[in-house]
Amino acid sequence: MLRDRLMDRQVIVRDEDGRYRLARDLHDLPLWQLQEWLNDEGELPTNVSETLPAWEKEAISLLAQRRKSTREHLNTPLAVLFATKTAEANAA
């Protein structure tokens, strides 16, 4: 559940009244990070052993390239996304 993942990552917390509160500055939370948390992606190995089969080394390399590309495309902080939507709603 989204709420649980955000609580686990200390993005939101529950106060003593049971309300959910923002616990992190959304300027410091890019969209790619949220996407990775929601997809529950594991970490890729950083030191690829020479003993691995060629196909596995290639798979790790391709996954790393895809992750880098995704992060570049989704590098917008969540605060910017919310500000854009808020500005559009206020203009309407």
Secondary structure, 3 states (H helix, E strand, C coil): CHHHHHHHCCCEEECCCCCEEECCCHHHCEHHHHHHHHHCCCCCCCCCCCCCCHHHHHHHHHHHHHHHHHHHHCCCEHHHHHHHHHHHHHHC
